[in-house]
Amino acid sequence: MLKIINKEDSVKQNTNKMVEKKKVITKTVNRSGKSLVKKALVVKTKTQSNITSENIKKMNEKVAAQKEALANKKVEEMEVGKKENVKEDKKYNLTVGLKDLLAAGSHLGHKISKTHPKALENVYTQKDGVQVFDLVKTLESLEKSCNFIYNAKRNGKQIVLVGTKRQAREVVRRVAMEAGVPYVTDRWLGGTISNWDQIRKNVKKLTDLKEGLEKGKFVDATKKELSQMNKEIARLEKIVGGLVGVDKFFDILFVVDAGFEKTVIKEAKLRNVKTVGIVDSDANPFKIDFAIPANDDSVKSVTLIVEEIGKAIKAAGVK
């Protein structure tokens, strides 16, 4: 009897195991069936809408080409607009000649020992140990420089005159004020070009202080505060006084003595600002864009050239 019961139990156990296996098999089949159905549906939708990796690639290329075409069109339109706004170059007629340059002493350079090797191409001869400039080249360079400034001013470019050496201060200030252009005569503040945002803040501060005093905004200020304001105005006048009213960044810098104003030239190169200037025989004329080989120590020579530059600016008729 005991043996029979065991057999029945074992049969039951086997049948239960078989049922469980069947359940597992049916579950896996159903799951795999579902996944197969899903895959079939995806393939069907892809084939119906023709969405393949190749088609997607072609569509992306088409969109990229359209975007590039639109960008090129915009650039072309901008260039056309710029060309339309730019005025055609006109010739500026100099009001000075070789005799005027000779009378002003523009032909006299530095001693032979102080001559820069690259300045020799502008030297005509040597006399009593002093280099003598070829005034024909000086006149040609002056004409090129004046024409460049004249046409640049006609197209609304911002020109700044720089002359911080003693011989140039008065004439540069006077000519700049007459021509209605900004100037720097007392001291070139390092970073005027490379750190223009900060300089513009100082210019605005100077303008606000001046306007405040004129309009009576500081009526309630004490004597000490007014004294401090006047001192600050005097300080800012020396640094940025000639730049008041500058509405945009510099386009062209005219300098008296490129060797003396080497910081100005260096900063201008960093920001791609065009430079024009008087270059004596002790400086490298290739460091600036438009060099005028002439005497930059004689007041007469500096005055003659700076005044001619001022005439070119005024002749442009744009302020």
C-alpha positions as CSV (number, residue, x, y, z in Angstrom):
1,M,0.0,0.0,0.0
2,L,2.8,2.4,0.8
3,K,4.4,1.9,-2.5
4,I,1.3,2.6,-4.5
5,I,0.7,5.9,-2.6
6,N,4.3,6.9,-3.5
7,K,3.7,6.2,-7.1
8,E,0.5,8.3,-7.2
9,D,2.3,11.1,-5.5
10,S,5.2,10.9,-8.0
11,V,2.7,10.9,-10.9
12,K,1.0,14.0,-9.5
13,Q,4.3,15.7,-9.0
14,N,5.3,14.9,-12.6
15,T,2.0,16.1,-14.0
16,N,2.3,19.3,-12.0
17,K,5.8,19.9,-13.4
18,M,4.6,19.3,-17.0
19,V,1.8,21.8,-16.5
20,E,4.3,24.4,-15.2
21,K,6.7,23.8,-18.1
22,K,3.8,24.3,-20.5
23,K,2.9,27.5,-18.8
24,V,6.4,28.8,-19.1
25,I,6.6,27.8,-22.8
26,T,3.3,29.5,-23.6
27,K,4.5,32.6,-21.8
28,T,7.7,32.8,-23.7
29,V,6.0,32.2,-26.9
30,N,3.4,34.9,-26.2
31,R,6.1,37.4,-25.2
32,S,8.2,36.6,-28.3
33,G,5.1,36.8,-30.4
34,K,4.3,40.2,-29.0
35,S,7.8,41.5,-29.8
36,L,7.6,39.9,-33.3
37,V,4.3,41.7,-33.8
38,K,5.9,45.0,-32.7
39,K,8.8,44.6,-35.0
40,A,6.6,43.7,-37.9
41,L,4.5,46.9,-37.3
42,V,7.6,49.1,-37.2
43,V,8.9,47.6,-40.4
44,K,5.5,48.0,-42.0
45,T,5.3,51.7,-41.1
46,K,8.8,52.4,-42.3
47,T,8.2,50.7,-45.6
48,Q,4.9,52.5,-46.0
49,S,6.4,56.0,-45.3
50,N,9.8,55.2,-47.0
51,I,11.7,56.3,-43.9
52,T,15.1,54.6,-44.2
53,S,18.5,55.6,-43.0
54,E,19.5,56.6,-46.5
55,N,16.3,58.7,-46.9
56,I,16.9,60.5,-43.6
57,K,20.5,61.2,-44.6
58,K,19.3,62.7,-47.9
59,M,16.7,64.8,-46.2
60,N,19.3,66.2,-43.7
61,E,21.7,67.0,-46.5
62,K,18.9,68.8,-48.4
63,V,18.0,70.9,-45.3
64,A,21.7,71.7,-44.7
65,A,22.0,72.8,-48.3
66,Q,19.0,75.1,-48.1
67,K,20.3,76.7,-44.9
68,E,23.7,77.3,-46.5
69,A,22.0,78.9,-49.5
70,L,20.0,81.2,-47.3
71,A,23.1,82.2,-45.3
72,N,25.0,82.9,-48.5
73,K,22.1,85.0,-49.8
74,K,22.1,87.1,-46.6
75,V,25.9,87.7,-46.8
76,E,25.6,88.7,-50.5
77,E,22.7,91.1,-49.6
78,M,24.8,92.6,-46.8
79,E,27.8,93.1,-49.1
80,V,25.7,94.7,-51.7
81,G,24.3,97.1,-49.1
82,K,27.8,98.0,-47.9
83,K,28.9,98.6,-51.5
84,E,25.9,100.8,-52.0
85,N,26.7,102.9,-48.9
86,V,30.4,103.2,-49.7
87,K,31.2,106.3,-51.7
88,E,33.5,106.2,-54.7
89,D,37.1,107.4,-54.0
90,K,37.8,110.9,-55.0
91,K,41.2,112.6,-55.3
92,Y,42.3,115.2,-52.8
93,N,44.5,118.0,-54.1
94,L,47.4,118.9,-51.8
95,T,47.7,122.6,-50.9
96,V,51.5,122.3,-50.2
97,G,54.5,121.5,-52.5
98,L,58.1,120.6,-52.4
99,K,59.1,124.2,-51.6
100,D,56.8,124.3,-48.6
101,L,58.3,121.1,-47.2
102,L,61.8,122.4,-47.8
103,A,61.1,125.7,-46.1
104,A,59.6,123.9,-43.1
105,G,62.7,121.7,-42.7
106,S,60.8,118.5,-43.3
107,H,63.8,117.1,-45.2
108,L,66.1,117.0,-42.1
109,G,66.3,113.6,-40.4
110,H,68.3,112.3,-37.4
111,K,72.1,111.7,-37.1
112,I,73.5,108.8,-39.1
113,S,74.2,106.8,-35.8
114,K,70.5,107.0,-34.9
115,T,69.2,105.9,-38.3
116,H,66.9,102.9,-38.6
117,P,68.0,100.6,-41.3
118,K,64.5,100.3,-42.9
119,A,64.3,104.1,-43.1
120,L,67.2,104.3,-45.5
121,E,65.0,103.8,-48.6
122,N,63.4,107.3,-47.9
123,V,66.8,109.0,-47.5
124,Y,68.2,111.0,-50.4
125,T,71.7,111.9,-49.0
126,Q,73.7,112.7,-45.9
127,K,75.0,116.1,-45.0
128,D,77.1,117.0,-42.0
129,G,76.4,113.6,-40.3
130,V,72.6,114.1,-40.7
131,Q,70.2,112.1,-42.9
132,V,68.4,114.1,-45.6
133,F,65.0,112.8,-46.8
134,D,64.0,112.6,-50.4
135,L,61.2,115.2,-50.4
136,V,59.7,113.8,-53.6
137,K,58.9,110.6,-51.7
138,T,57.7,112.6,-48.7
139,L,55.3,114.6,-50.9
140,E,54.0,111.4,-52.5
141,S,53.5,109.7,-49.1
142,L,51.7,112.9,-47.8
143,E,49.4,112.8,-50.9
144,K,48.6,109.1,-50.4
145,S,47.9,109.7,-46.7
146,C,45.7,112.7,-47.3
147,N,43.7,110.8,-50.0
148,F,43.2,107.9,-47.7
149,I,42.0,110.1,-44.8
150,Y,39.9,112.2,-47.1
151,N,38.0,109.2,-48.6
152,A,37.7,107.5,-45.2
153,K,36.1,110.6,-43.7
154,R,33.7,110.9,-46.6
155,N,32.5,107.3,-45.8
156,G,32.0,108.2,-42.1
157,K,35.1,106.6,-40.6
158,Q,36.2,107.7,-37.1
159,I,39.6,109.4,-37.3
160,V,41.6,110.3,-34.2
161,L,44.7,112.6,-34.1
162,V,47.4,111.7,-31.7
163,G,50.3,113.9,-30.7
164,T,51.6,113.7,-27.2
165,K,55.1,115.0,-27.7
166,R,55.8,118.7,-26.9
167,Q,56.3,119.9,-30.5
168,A,52.9,118.4,-31.6
169,R,50.5,119.1,-28.7
170,E,49.2,122.5,-29.6
171,V,48.9,122.1,-33.4
172,V,47.2,118.7,-33.0
173,R,44.7,120.0,-30.5
174,R,43.9,123.1,-32.7
175,V,43.6,121.2,-36.0
176,A,41.5,118.4,-34.4
177,M,39.1,121.0,-32.9
178,E,38.8,122.9,-36.2
179,A,38.2,119.6,-38.1
180,G,35.7,118.3,-35.5
181,V,37.6,115.1,-34.8
182,P,38.7,113.5,-31.5
183,Y,42.3,113.8,-30.3
184,V,44.8,112.8,-27.7
185,T,47.5,115.3,-26.8
186,D,48.4,115.0,-23.1
187,R,49.0,111.3,-22.5
188,W,48.1,108.2,-24.3
189,L,46.4,106.0,-21.7
190,G,47.6,102.4,-22.1
191,G,44.6,100.3,-23.2
192,T,42.7,103.1,-24.9
193,I,42.2,100.8,-27.9
194,S,42.5,97.3,-26.3
195,N,40.3,98.3,-23.3
196,W,38.0,100.7,-25.1
197,D,34.9,99.8,-23.0
198,Q,36.6,101.1,-19.8
199,I,37.8,104.3,-21.6
200,R,34.3,104.9,-22.8
201,K,33.1,104.7,-19.2
202,N,35.6,107.4,-18.2
203,V,34.4,109.6,-21.1
204,K,30.8,109.2,-20.0
205,K,31.8,110.0,-16.4
206,L,33.5,113.2,-17.6
207,T,30.5,114.2,-19.7
208,D,28.1,113.6,-16.8
209,L,30.1,115.6,-14.3
210,K,30.4,118.6,-16.7
211,E,26.7,118.5,-17.5
212,G,25.8,118.1,-13.8
213,L,27.8,121.2,-12.9
214,E,26.4,123.3,-15.8
215,K,22.8,122.3,-15.1
216,G,23.0,122.7,-11.3
217,K,22.5,119.1,-10.4
218,F,25.1,119.3,-7.6
219,V,23.6,122.4,-5.8
220,D,23.3,120.5,-2.5
221,A,26.9,119.3,-2.6
222,T,29.4,120.6,-0.1
223,K,32.5,122.6,-0.9
224,K,34.7,119.6,-0.3
225,E,32.6,117.5,-2.7
226,L,32.6,120.2,-5.4
227,S,36.4,120.5,-5.0
228,Q,36.7,116.7,-5.5
229,M,34.5,116.9,-8.6
230,N,36.6,119.6,-10.1
231,K,39.8,117.7,-9.5
232,E,38.2,114.6,-11.1
233,I,37.1,116.6,-14.1
234,A,40.7,118.1,-14.5
235,R,42.1,114.5,-14.2
236,L,39.7,113.1,-16.8
237,E,40.2,116.1,-19.1
238,K,43.9,115.2,-19.4
239,I,43.3,111.6,-20.0
240,V,40.2,111.5,-22.2
241,G,39.2,115.1,-22.7
242,G,39.8,115.0,-26.5
243,L,37.6,111.8,-26.8
244,V,34.4,113.4,-25.6
245,G,31.6,112.9,-28.1
246,V,33.2,109.8,-29.7
247,D,30.2,107.8,-30.8
248,K,32.0,104.7,-32.1
249,F,35.3,102.9,-32.0
250,F,38.4,104.3,-33.9
251,D,38.9,103.4,-37.5
252,I,42.0,105.4,-38.3
253,L,44.7,106.9,-36.1
254,F,47.0,109.7,-37.2
255,V,50.2,110.0,-35.1
256,V,53.0,112.5,-34.9
257,D,56.3,110.5,-34.5
258,A,55.6,106.8,-34.9
259,G,58.7,106.0,-32.9
260,F,57.6,108.0,-29.9
261,E,54.0,106.7,-30.1
262,K,55.0,103.0,-30.3
263,T,52.3,102.0,-27.7
264,V,49.6,103.6,-29.9
265,I,50.9,101.7,-33.0
266,K,51.1,98.4,-31.1
267,E,47.5,98.7,-29.8
268,A,46.2,99.7,-33.2
269,K,47.7,96.6,-34.8
270,L,46.0,94.3,-32.2
271,R,42.6,95.7,-33.1
272,N,43.2,96.1,-36.9
273,V,43.0,99.9,-36.7
274,K,44.6,101.7,-39.7
275,T,47.5,104.0,-38.8
276,V,48.9,107.1,-40.6
277,G,51.8,109.1,-39.3
278,I,55.0,111.1,-39.6
279,V,58.0,108.8,-39.4
280,D,61.5,110.2,-38.9
281,S,64.7,108.5,-39.9
282,D,65.1,106.9,-36.4
283,A,61.9,104.8,-36.7
284,N,60.7,101.8,-38.8
285,P,58.3,103.1,-41.5
286,F,56.9,99.6,-42.2
287,K,55.2,99.4,-38.8
288,I,52.4,101.7,-39.8
289,D,50.1,101.6,-42.8
290,F,50.7,105.0,-44.3
291,A,54.1,106.5,-43.4
292,I,55.1,110.1,-44.1
293,P,58.9,110.2,-44.0
294,A,59.7,113.7,-42.6
295,N,61.2,115.6,-39.7
296,D,58.9,115.1,-36.7
297,D,61.0,117.2,-34.2
298,S,60.7,120.6,-36.0
299,V,57.5,122.5,-35.0
300,K,57.3,124.0,-38.5
301,S,57.5,120.6,-40.2
302,V,54.9,119.0,-37.9
303,T,52.6,122.0,-38.2
304,L,52.7,121.9,-42.0
305,I,51.9,118.2,-42.3
306,V,49.2,118.1,-39.5
307,E,47.5,121.2,-41.0
308,E,47.4,119.4,-44.4
309,I,45.8,116.4,-42.8
310,G,43.3,118.7,-41.1
311,K,42.4,120.3,-44.5
312,A,41.8,116.8,-46.0
313,I,39.4,116.0,-43.1
314,K,37.5,119.3,-43.5
315,A,37.4,118.9,-47.3
316,A,35.5,115.6,-46.8
317,G,32.6,117.6,-45.5
318,V,31.5,114.9,-43.0
319,K,31.6,115.6,-39.2
